Amino acid sequence: MDAVAPEISTNVALTDMNTLRVSASAEYFCRLSSVDLVQPVLQFARARGLTVTALGGGSNLVLAGDIKGLVVVLDIKGIDVLASENERLDVRFGAGECWHTMVEHCLDQGWYGLENLSLIPGNMGAAPIQNIGAYGVELSDLFVSLDAIEIATGQERVFNREDCEFGYRDSVFKQRLQNQYLITAVTLRLSRQPQININYPALKDALGGLQASPQQISDAVCQIRQQKLPDPAVTANVGSFFTNPKVSEEQALSLISLHPNMPWHVQPDGRYKIPAAWLIEKCGFKGQRYGNVSVHQHQALVLVNHGGTGLEVLVLADKIVQAVADEFGIDLVIEPRVYGRE
Ligand SMILES: Cc1cc2nc3c(=O)[nH]c(=O)nc-3n(C[C@H](O)[C@H](O)[C@H](O)COP(=O)(O)OP(=O)(O)OC[C@H]3O[C@@H](n4cnc5c(N)ncnc54)[C@H](O)[C@@H]3O)c2cc1C
């Protein structure tokens, strides 16, 4: 290839690149530290008819088998203030920046807005894919645009908020544009004035209902998360394995009459959101182990891998989906993306 030829390896183990620690390999693999390297890599893939799969921190995917084609890690770094007016500023982050490191960096700079999203694993480039959210804030609340390159054509495109079609743990990149773009940078609108949001009950409780600084909010979020969620560096997992289902008012009222203790939250669209963890726990899965995989003993939404395969994890997930459907008539949806399933 030409002067900026990227290094492309074959048959590369991905075990240390996915937080479920599933052993699987990539047929072709490369790590790109510069946006200039994207075009030659896409040409390489096109010339050989290879599918291209983007990989970030591997904290929201299940490798059900080896990945055919080319796996690309976009390790592109960079933090640029694009525009600044009064207290508002738009900051562009390279796709390869670690999400939580960026939350900390912004706090240090006095750029506020990200603190409720502290300690979410993964990289900046993946954050729009499922519109990451936690403790009452979603990426879409801060999102300005993202820079992407179409895999099939190499064409560059800027997506604004409407283009991304964000929803609850959802975006156009999980729907009709799935696996079609490589995201190279994400621009967020931050504020030099603290943007305090402590409406989320667990956060409000942790802060004693008092006003707090952005740093105190970040610290409280980190503390709650460390208590509630297993650290993927110690316990192989991908966080919440299922999204919280939304059901019609009619279905919710019928379920509440049968299960008066069932928690629910009415959504702006009138539907009722039911915690998937409660449904899974009621079906008796919490803390249960099935061979090499288990449901976490303190958090029923988290599936843990004890040296099993991605398929074993998915078999357990299917068992849970079936049980919840039989018991409550609700279809749970898997949150992480599945790759390598033939
Ligand atoms: C312990 C734990 C807690 C978590 N808590 C939360 C939470 O509170 N809220 C939440 O929303 N999520 C949570 N997650 C899920 C996960 O952290 C996020 O979804 C995160 O954004 C995934 O980032 P990643 O870099 O690891 O993506 P990966 O897992 O590597 O990839 C996820 C998807 O994004 C695609 N992708 C990655 N990078 C790019 C790119 N540059 N261009 C195009 N496509 C790309 C991949 O192809 C894949 O489809 C949690 C996960 C864990 C393990």
The ligand as an SDF file (V2000), in Angstrom:
LIG
                    3D

 53 58  0  0  0  0  0  0  0  0999 V2000
  -19.7070   -2.5880   34.0640 C   0  0  0  0  0  0  0  0  0  0  0  0
  -20.3930   -1.9070   32.9010 C   0  0  0  0  0  0  0  0  0  0  0  0
  -21.2680   -0.8630   33.1440 C   0  0  0  0  0  0  0  0  0  0  0  0
  -21.9080   -0.2120   32.0720 C   0  0  0  0  0  0  0  0  0  0  0  0
  -22.7650    0.8110   32.3610 N   0  0  0  0  0  0  0  0  0  0  0  0
  -23.4070    1.4670   31.3590 C   0  0  0  0  0  0  0  0  0  0  0  0
  -24.2980    2.5550   31.6490 C   0  0  0  0  0  0  0  0  0  0  0  0
  -24.4780    2.9520   32.7930 O   0  0  0  0  0  0  0  0  0  0  0  0
  -24.9310    3.1400   30.5990 N   0  0  0  0  0  0  0  0  0  0  0  0
  -24.7330    2.7400   29.3090 C   0  0  0  0  0  0  0  0  0  0  0  0
  -25.3480    3.3330   28.4160 O   0  0  0  0  0  0  0  0  0  0  0  0
  -23.8900    1.7290   29.0090 N   0  0  0  0  0  0  0  0  0  0  0  0
  -23.2310    1.0810   30.0080 C   0  0  0  0  0  0  0  0  0  0  0  0
  -22.3720    0.0440   29.7070 N   0  0  0  0  0  0  0  0  0  0  0  0
  -22.2020   -0.3660   28.3110 C   0  0  0  0  0  0  0  0  0  0  0  0
  -20.9590    0.2510   27.6270 C   0  0  0  0  0  0  0  0  0  0  0  0
  -20.0640    0.7600   28.5690 O   0  0  0  0  0  0  0  0  0  0  0  0
  -21.3270    1.3700   26.6550 C   0  0  0  0  0  0  0  0  0  0  0  0
  -22.2490    0.9220   25.7100 O   0  0  0  0  0  0  0  0  0  0  0  0
  -20.1010    1.9210   25.9130 C   0  0  0  0  0  0  0  0  0  0  0  0
  -20.4470    3.0410   25.1460 O   0  0  0  0  0  0  0  0  0  0  0  0
  -19.4290    0.8680   25.0140 C   0  0  0  0  0  0  0  0  0  0  0  0
  -18.2050    1.4090   24.5850 O   0  0  0  0  0  0  0  0  0  0  0  0
  -17.0700    0.5070   23.9550 P   0  0  0  0  0  0  0  0  0  0  0  0
  -16.0180    1.4310   23.4690 O   0  0  0  0  0  0  0  0  0  0  0  0
  -16.6490   -0.5300   24.9350 O   0  0  0  0  0  0  0  0  0  0  0  0
  -17.8430   -0.1400   22.7330 O   0  0  0  0  0  0  0  0  0  0  0  0
  -17.7020   -1.6130   22.1130 P   0  0  0  0  0  0  0  0  0  0  0  0
  -18.2740   -2.5920   23.0900 O   0  0  0  0  0  0  0  0  0  0  0  0
  -16.3330   -1.8560   21.6380 O   0  0  0  0  0  0  0  0  0  0  0  0
  -18.6850   -1.4930   20.8810 O   0  0  0  0  0  0  0  0  0  0  0  0
  -20.0690   -1.3680   21.0560 C   0  0  0  0  0  0  0  0  0  0  0  0
  -20.7110   -1.1280   19.6880 C   0  0  0  0  0  0  0  0  0  0  0  0
  -20.2470    0.1140   19.1710 O   0  0  0  0  0  0  0  0  0  0  0  0
  -19.6050   -0.0800   17.8960 C   0  0  0  0  0  0  0  0  0  0  0  0
  -18.4900    0.8590   17.8510 N   0  0  0  0  0  0  0  0  0  0  0  0
  -17.5210    1.0200   18.7720 C   0  0  0  0  0  0  0  0  0  0  0  0
  -16.6880    2.0110   18.4040 N   0  0  0  0  0  0  0  0  0  0  0  0
  -17.1470    2.4780   17.2160 C   0  0  0  0  0  0  0  0  0  0  0  0
  -16.7030    3.5000   16.3080 C   0  0  0  0  0  0  0  0  0  0  0  0
  -15.6510    4.2640   16.5740 N   0  0  0  0  0  0  0  0  0  0  0  0
  -17.3990    3.6650   15.1600 N   0  0  0  0  0  0  0  0  0  0  0  0
  -18.4870    2.9160   14.8610 C   0  0  0  0  0  0  0  0  0  0  0  0
  -18.9520    1.9500   15.6920 N   0  0  0  0  0  0  0  0  0  0  0  0
  -18.3000    1.7430   16.8470 C   0  0  0  0  0  0  0  0  0  0  0  0
  -19.1800   -1.5310   17.8730 C   0  0  0  0  0  0  0  0  0  0  0  0
  -19.0700   -1.9980   16.5590 O   0  0  0  0  0  0  0  0  0  0  0  0
  -20.3090   -2.1770   18.6570 C   0  0  0  0  0  0  0  0  0  0  0  0
  -21.4140   -2.3630   17.8110 O   0  0  0  0  0  0  0  0  0  0  0  0
  -21.6950   -0.6240   30.7520 C   0  0  0  0  0  0  0  0  0  0  0  0
  -20.7940   -1.6840   30.5010 C   0  0  0  0  0  0  0  0  0  0  0  0
  -20.1420   -2.3090   31.5620 C   0  0  0  0  0  0  0  0  0  0  0  0
  -19.1670   -3.4150   31.2850 C   0  0  0  0  0  0  0  0  0  0  0  0
  1  2  1  0
  2  3  1  0
  2 52  2  0
  3  4  2  0
  4  5  1  0
  4 50  1  0
  5  6  2  0
  6  7  1  0
  6 13  1  0
  7  8  2  0
  7  9  1  0
  9 10  1  0
 10 11  2  0
 10 12  1  0
 12 13  2  0
 13 14  1  0
 14 15  1  0
 14 50  1  0
 15 16  1  0
 16 17  1  0
 16 18  1  0
 18 19  1  0
 18 20  1  0
 20 21  1  0
 20 22  1  0
 22 23  1  0
 23 24  1  0
 24 25  2  0
 24 26  1  0
 24 27  1  0
 27 28  1  0
 28 29  2  0
 28 30  1  0
 28 31  1  0
 31 32  1  0
 32 33  1  0
 33 34  1  0
 33 48  1  0
 34 35  1  0
 35 36  1  0
 35 46  1  0
 36 37  1  0
 36 45  1  0
 37 38  2  0
 38 39  1  0
 39 40  1  0
 39 45  2  0
 40 41  1  0
 40 42  2  0
 42 43  1  0
 43 44  2  0
 44 45  1  0
 46 47  1  0
 46 48  1  0
 48 49  1  0
 50 51  2  0
 51 52  1  0
 52 53  1  0
M  END
$$$$
